[in-house]
Amino acid sequence: MKKYFIKTFGCQANINDGERIVKKLENIGYQETLKMEGAGLIVFNMCSVRQSAVDRIHGKIKDFRKIRKENQNTKTLLTGCILKKDLKKFASHFDYILSIKSLPYWQSFLKKQKHFHYPDQTKRKENIGYFKIKAKNFNDLCSLIPVSTGCNNFCSYCVVPYTRGPEICRSHKEILKEIKESLKKEVKEVWLLGQNVNSYKSPENLKINFPKLLEMANGIPGDFWIRFTSPHPKDFSNELIEVMNKCEKVTDYLNLPMQSGDNKILKKMNRSYTVEKYRKLVEKIRKKIPNITLSTDVIVGFSGENNKNFENTVKLFKEIKFDMAYISQYSPRPGISIKMQDNIPKKEKEKREKILTKILKQTALEKNKRHIGKEIRMLPSNWKKGYLLGKSFNYKTVKIKGSKKHLGKFLKVKIIKAGEWGLFGKIQNEK
């Protein structure tokens, strides 16, 4: 059998694409190898969110150049989220550059010596037939299930509309079928994915929006958790809050991207909401779901972000008290339509990131301490040196002493200690 090596970069959507790529390659006679040196086909499933992610691909080119000197039959393939400006640069280094949406046809493409199939995503709305290829889960306990691909928001820092194209939603029937098939494999956790997951509407029935899809998923028999990412604050409805509260399988966890705490910067980012609207939304969510774990995304050093703008972000960050935050330094992506200057020094970005991280450590510890003495439900997914590590219902990282036999089983745990980034507990019983 031909052997393939695959390396995936990026978010959960990229990972799910990787799971489908693996299934497709194995369906057409390839066998996976974990070493690039032994592969007949080297696949890079890339991300273009930050320039550093693109640079990692460039850094790998020298590795497979060496491999090809030893085996001239080795082929290289690039797929994933690729900006148009990067396609020309990569064309001379890869034998194949293929759109993930063309995955159903890769078998015929790979019969050729070289082939490039990567249309301009902004001008062509391809179908999403590749979702019909069943994913080979990288994680036995967790199934990543996209509800849509692409995005219509055009946030000024984001490449997704240019690399994945306009938003296209999947049939609700197809999504629910995939959830049921995952549960047959004893999956315990389902993640519903979309770049703007809460703008979902089924193409078969526009009345089935994201809250209704959650309700339908919640109604599927079985003991499992439902999580989702990533929602946009502008589309977060009262209906969705109600559904999250009443559906027992929908977990008490939410990543709600803030990006900035300054209205001027939010407008420049094209985020379509204000600080005031974001604050009110958080208040509504916490009033209805008091035990919610709330995380967020923040960009520091955005184009034109002065000290006053950043202080407003600090103020909101302190006020909301997030459980977790994914803080990133602004990384301009030349080639997208709205060009923003990278006019904040690297050292200043690092300083601002450290300020927010310090606040986060304080608020995260404060939030975690509230769990001490309480009994929670967790799902252990890893074991090392006598300790189990996993997530709680509200997505807290939990560490307990226990044996491998508990892996993949829901446990009732009493929390005895809290740290900044996680909880420590002891098993009460399996439940």
PEBEL-V919061 format. One line per field, one symbol per residue. ss: DSSP state (2 for helix, 1 for strand, 0 for the rest). phi: phi as a letter, one per 20 degrees, with the letter a starting at -180 (. if undefined). burial: + if it has 16 or more other ideal C-beta (glycine too) atoms within 10 Angstrom, else -. A space follows every 50 residues. Layout:
# PEBEL-V919061
ss->???
phi->???
burial->???
This chain:
# PEBEL-V919061
ss->01111111000222222222222222200111000222001111110000 22222222222222222222000011111100022222222000011102 22222222200000111000000000002222000000000111110110 00000000022220000110022222222222220000111110002220 11001111122222222200000011111010222002222222220001 00111100100022222220000022222222222222000011111111 00000022222222222222000111111000000000000000022222 22222222222222222220000011111111110011111100001111 1002220001111111110000111111110
phi->.fdccccddoefffffgffffgfffffdoecfcedffeeecddddecdgc fffffffgfegffefffffecfefdccdboecfgfegffegedcfcccff feggdggffffefbaccbffffdcdffcfffffffegfdfecdecfeacn bdelgfddegfeddnffceeffffffffffffffemfdbddedafcgeef bffebffeefgffffffffffpebdccbacedgfdeeffffffgfeefef febbedgembdcfffgfffmembdgffffffffffffecgefeddbdcdd mfgnfeffgffffggffffflffbbdecegcfdgoefeedfeddggffff ffffffffffgffffgffffefneecdccfcccblncdcadegemefccc eaeffegmdfcecdedbccfdadcbcfeaeb
burial->--++++-++++-+++++++++++++----+--+--+--++++++++++++ --++--+--+---+--+------++++++++++--++--+--++++++++ +++-++--++----++-+--+----+-+-++-+-+++---++++++++++ +-+-+++++++++++-++++++-+++-++--++---++++++++++++++ ++-----+++++++++++-----++++++++++-++---++-++--+-++ +++++++++++++-++-++-+-+-+--+--++--+---+--+++++-+++ +++-+---++-++--++--+-++++-+++++++--+---+-+-+----+- -++-++--++--++--++--+----++++++-+----+++++++++++++ -+---++--++-+-+--+---++++-+----
